[in-house]
């Protein structure tokens, strides 16, 4: 704009198109557009797009250049994290202390993935049982968390140019990851029970679908837990068209009462992964990828060239916690904490059309006719950060205006204050929003 290449009235690319051109995530583009709207350089018009209004005003700075104290003053409800407290710090300190007294030499010196995997196979199987996965004709691969497992799963079943289908509102990193791997990605229509079988059947009938990527147990933006009947319908279609199923279960045992995983319904074609990151603590990046035995060698080869092996120190701590019951203690603590956070959300957002899960770590708030970008910026002016719904949109078709509000990364008081601000903003969106600077005068 300052160079004169863009002038008032010029239309900007969609978030998704610009993300593709620059090879960055849609969420990053959304945040950049938010900042340009904040400083008045561009404006979003519902149904028409985003347009340049004029030059960037002098003396304005994007959010990430704001003074440290102002950034710290934001109540950040945009990042999905489990609830954290002193109990997690204490357990990690105790674990590290125990390692200094009894540290297996293999943890320090092992450089052979097969040896490490074999040493921790028993605890991996034990944890997967907590998640409803009882290994039989499948193998478990230990990874550095969900992202590593997700990458290996996609690389194992799909080659560049192959088509992967998923929920129309889905995982925010799936789009860029698929692009980096050269995969085609299509979002399928959903209802309150997840992907519509007729949409999946139509996709498979019209072209060759290599894999179906799912978050069926409360993890997705809409927090849907798919019924057993719907799962069986999708499995039958996948078998009919020989489609692999990739099942993301990052919350693991946080949702104790739930249908059987796809890994149990269709073990011959399902790649299932979970981790300790979301249900225990972010600092424990240990994941488990379950694959059919027929794909075991392929998955291990791809894990070898992308990660080599899981970090032995983290896996050792995870295994000790699974063995001695610490992991389940922390899961049960997290369930209670998440349940309480959802009660806070229900009270603070009463009357608003939000979606939730009793032990979920976020809520989804549709904004109706409200402009998503303006709502997010107005919330930020009130000191609250939330995630744009556009970040989770898989297809290029228009999506519902919405925001994701995370419940776990702040204190209960901060959460209550942040949600109260969101509620007021939602109910008074048509009124001018006073910034923090004005309020503090």
C-alpha positions, 0 to 999 in steps of 0.5 A: 500500500505504501508503495502504491501497488494497492490503492483505495478500493482494490480488492484483496485475495481471500484468506485461503488464496493468500495463504496458499500463495504465501505458503502460510496458514490461513490463521496467520493471514486472518490475523494479518487482515485483523491488524490491517482492519484495526489500523483502518487500512482495509475493510471487510464487507460481508458477501463482497470481500476485503478492500483497501481503504487507504494507506496504512496510518503512520505511527500504527503498529500491528499487534505483534509489535505492541509493547510487551506489557500490552501483549501480556495484558490480553486474556488469550482465549485463542490457543487450545491448551489443557488447564494447567496448575501447580499440580503439573509443575510439581509432578514434572519436578518430581519426575525429573528428580526421580530421573536424576536418581534412576536414569536408564542409560538407554535414555541418554545413549539410545539412537535406535528407534526400534530399541526405544519403541520396544522398551515402551511398547507395554505402556503404549498399549496400556495408554491406548486401552484407556482411549478405547483402542485394544491392539490386535492386528495393529501396531503402535508407533511412539511419536513426538505428539499429535502433529508428528503422528498426523504427518506420518499418517498422511504420508503413509496413506497418500501420495502427492496429488491424492485426495483426502476428505474431511469435515468442512469445518476441521483441523486448522493445520490440516490445510497447510500440511496437506499443501506441503505434502502435495495432497488435495483436500476437500471439506464435506458437509456435516450435521450435528452427528458429523460428516454426512454419509451421502456427502462421503458417498458422493465424493467417493463416487465422483473421484478416487478418495484416498483417505477420510480424516476425522476428529469424531470424539469432541475434538473438532471446532463444533465439538461433535461426538459422532454416534456409533451408527454414523461411524458404522455408516462411514466405515461401510462406505470406506470399505466399499471404496477402499478408503483409509480412515485417519482418526485424530483423538487428541483428547484421549480419555478426557471423554470417558463415555464415548462410542468405540473408535474407528480403530476398533470398528475398521482396524484394517484401514484406520490410522489412529493417533492420540497424545498426552499433550492435550489431556495432561500437559503441553510440555509432555509431547508424547503421542501414539500412532496406531496403524494396521499391520499391513502399513506398519513398515511404511509408517515406521519408514516415514516416521524415521525420515521425518522425526527419526524417533520420539524423544527418549526423555519425554517417553520415559517420563510418560511411561513412568506416569502411565505405569504408576498411575500419575497419568490417570490422576492428571487425566481425572484432574483435567476432566474435573477442571474442564467440567468446571471451565465449561460451567463457567462458560455456560454461566457467562455466555448464557443465552448465546448460541454457543456449542460446547462439550462438558469436558471440552477445552473450547466453545464455538460461538456462531456470530450470525450476521456479525462480521467475524474479523470486526468482532475479533478486533473489537474483542481484542480492543477489550483485551480478549483474544479469540480464534477466527472461524475462518482458520478452521474452514477447509473448503473455499465456500462461504463459512459461518461467521464464528469464533473459537473460544478456548477455556484452558490457557488462563486462570478461572478469573481471567476466563470469567472476565474474558467471557463476560467481555465476549458476551457484552460484545456479542449483545451490543455489537452494533454499538461503538466499542470503547477501547481500553485506552478510553476506559482507563481515562 
